[in-house]
């Protein structure tokens, strides 16, 4: 990485925790108490909504899937003091190890969270990770969608939403998406399509049960 890139990372690292504490302390959330879900569930949002979603799942002490990157390092240092757990990797690079670690969290009765179109997109495209986790574990996918008030939208591939201090952000939880262990590729693809449509606001949810 260039000297300029190293300086940028250093600035991001220095500012990330204070910025997170500011948002966590001033952004008004609806529901105010965050998620009421506990136990073995798979919280799933778009990468765009990861900041509001992280605020929402904090009461569940969710274990988050975090990429093997320097930005991932910053994210862990930023959120670790607030009780989150972390698994490093993605559904691509180091995918098998990350999948096993997330399955173990679910089997112990814990909640996990991931951005379904991360870590590199395309925007709104649901990768297989969340649905594969649901099929192997029997845990439901709980879709999360942010409806922010005053906010910034970053000019990045994921269109990251950053709520402004003292703004209000509503987090909608969609109906559980379940994927039976015997689900075939077509059923999983259908569930992924329905999940992506709901998360982007383009359509209703449909699960992978074939119902």
C-alpha positions in Angstrom: 0.0 0.0 0.0 1.2 3.5 -0.8 2.2 6.1 1.8 -1.0 8.0 1.0 -3.1 4.8 1.5 -1.4 4.1 4.8 -2.2 7.6 6.0 -5.8 7.2 5.0 -6.1 3.9 6.8 -4.5 5.6 9.9 -7.1 8.4 9.8 -10.0 5.9 9.4 -8.7 3.9 12.3 -8.4 6.9 14.5 -11.9 8.3 13.7 -13.9 5.1 13.5 -14.5 4.4 17.2 -15.4 8.0 18.1 -17.7 8.2 15.1 -19.4 5.0 16.0 -19.9 6.1 19.6 -21.4 9.4 18.4 -23.9 7.6 16.2 -24.7 4.9 18.8 -25.4 7.7 21.3 -27.4 10.1 19.2 -29.2 8.3 16.4 -32.8 7.6 17.3 -33.7 4.1 16.4 -37.1 2.7 15.6 -37.6 0.3 17.4 -35.7 2.1 20.1 -34.6 -1.1 21.9 -33.3 -2.8 18.7 -34.2 -6.3 17.7 -36.2 -8.5 20.1 -34.9 -11.6 18.4 -32.5 -13.8 20.4 -31.0 -17.2 19.9 -29.9 -18.9 16.7 -31.0 -16.6 13.9 -29.2 -15.2 10.8 -29.5 -11.4 10.5 -29.1 -10.5 6.8 -28.9 -7.0 5.4 -27.4 -5.3 2.4 -23.9 -3.9 2.7 -25.5 -0.5 2.3 -27.4 -0.9 5.5 -24.6 -2.3 7.7 -24.3 0.6 10.0 -28.0 0.8 11.0 -28.2 -3.0 11.0 -25.3 -3.2 13.4 -27.0 -0.8 15.8 -30.2 -2.8 15.5 -28.7 -6.3 16.3 -26.5 -5.0 19.2 -28.9 -6.4 21.9 -28.6 -9.9 20.4 -24.8 -9.9 20.8 -24.6 -11.1 17.2 -21.4 -12.5 15.7 -20.7 -10.6 12.5 -19.0 -11.9 9.4 -16.1 -9.5 8.7 -13.9 -9.5 5.6 -10.2 -10.3 5.7 -9.1 -6.7 4.9 -7.7 -3.6 6.6 -11.2 -2.1 6.7 -12.3 -5.3 8.5 -9.5 -4.8 11.1 -10.9 -1.3 11.7 -14.4 -2.6 12.0 -13.5 -5.1 14.6 -11.5 -2.6 16.7 -14.5 -0.2 16.5 -17.3 -2.6 17.5 -15.5 -5.1 19.8 -16.0 -3.1 23.0 -19.8 -3.2 22.4 -20.2 -7.0 22.8 -20.2 -8.1 19.2 -18.5 -11.3 18.1 -16.6 -11.7 14.8 -15.8 -14.3 12.2 -13.2 -13.4 9.6 -13.7 -14.3 5.9 -16.5 -14.3 3.4 -18.5 -16.6 1.1 -15.6 -16.3 -1.4 -12.1 -16.1 0.1 -11.7 -18.3 3.2 -15.4 -19.2 2.8 -15.3 -22.7 4.1 -13.6 -21.7 7.4 -15.9 -18.8 7.9 -19.0 -21.0 7.2 -17.9 -23.6 9.7 -17.3 -20.9 12.4 -20.7 -19.3 11.8 -22.4 -22.7 11.9 -20.7 -23.4 15.3 -22.1 -20.1 16.6 -25.6 -21.0 15.5 -25.3 -24.5 16.9 -24.4 -23.0 20.3 -27.6 -20.9 20.1 -26.0 -17.6 19.1 -27.1 -15.1 16.5 -25.0 -14.2 13.4 -25.1 -11.3 11.1 -23.8 -10.7 7.5 -24.2 -8.4 4.6 -25.6 -10.7 1.9 -24.2 -8.7 -1.1 -20.7 -8.3 0.5 -17.9 -7.9 0.5 -17.6 -6.6 -3.1 -21.1 -6.7 -4.6 -22.7 -6.3 -7.0 -25.2 -4.2 -5.1 -28.3 -6.0 -4.1 -27.1 -9.4 -5.3 -27.7 -12.0 -2.6 -24.7 -14.4 -2.4 -25.2 -17.9 -1.2 -23.8 -17.6 2.3 -26.9 -16.7 4.3 -29.1 -19.2 2.6 -26.5 -22.0 2.8 -26.2 -21.2 6.5 -29.9 -21.4 6.9 -30.1 -24.8 5.0 -27.3 -26.4 7.0 -28.2 -25.1 10.4 -32.0 -24.9 10.3 -31.9 -21.3 11.6 -34.1 -18.7 10.0 -32.8 -15.8 8.0 -34.1 -12.5 9.5 -34.0 -9.8 6.8 -33.1 -6.3 7.9 -33.8 -3.1 5.8 -33.0 0.4 6.9 -35.3 3.4 6.4 -33.1 6.4 7.4 -34.1 10.0 8.0 -31.3 12.5 7.5 -28.3 10.6 6.3 -25.3 10.5 3.9 -25.1 8.0 1.0 -21.5 7.3 0.1 -20.5 7.1 -3.5 -19.3 3.5 -3.2 -20.4 0.3 -4.9 -22.7 -0.5 -1.9 -24.2 3.0 -1.5 -23.4 2.9 2.2 -25.9 4.7 4.4 -24.5 6.8 7.3 -27.2 8.2 9.5 -26.5 11.7 10.7 -26.3 12.4 14.5 -29.7 13.1 16.1 -31.5 11.7 13.0 -34.0 8.8 13.1 -33.6 5.5 11.4 -36.2 2.8 11.2 -35.1 -0.8 10.8 -37.7 -3.1 9.3 -37.5 -6.9 10.0 -38.9 -9.0 7.2 -40.6 -12.3 7.6 -38.3 -15.2 8.4 -36.8 -16.9 5.4 -36.4 -20.7 6.0 -34.5 -23.1 3.8 -35.2 -26.8 4.3 -32.1 -29.0 4.3 -33.4 -30.8 1.2 -33.9 -27.6 -0.8 -32.4 -27.9 -4.3 -30.6 -25.2 -6.2 -33.7 -23.9 -7.8 -35.4 -23.4 -4.4 -32.3 -21.7 -3.0 -32.1 -19.4 -6.1 -35.8 -18.5 -5.6 -35.2 -17.7 -2.0 -32.2 -15.6 -2.8 -34.1 -13.7 -5.5 -37.0 -12.9 -3.1 -34.6 -11.9 -0.3 -32.7 -9.5 -2.6 -35.9 -8.0 -3.9 -37.2 -7.3 -0.4 -33.9 -5.9 0.8 -33.7 -3.5 -2.1 -37.4 -2.6 -1.8 -38.3 -4.2 -5.2 -40.6 -6.9 -4.1 -42.1 -9.2 -1.4 -40.3 -11.9 0.5 -40.6 -15.6 -0.4 -38.8 -18.3 1.6 -37.1 -21.5 0.3 -39.7 -23.9 1.7 -41.6 -24.3 -1.5 -44.8 -23.2 0.3 
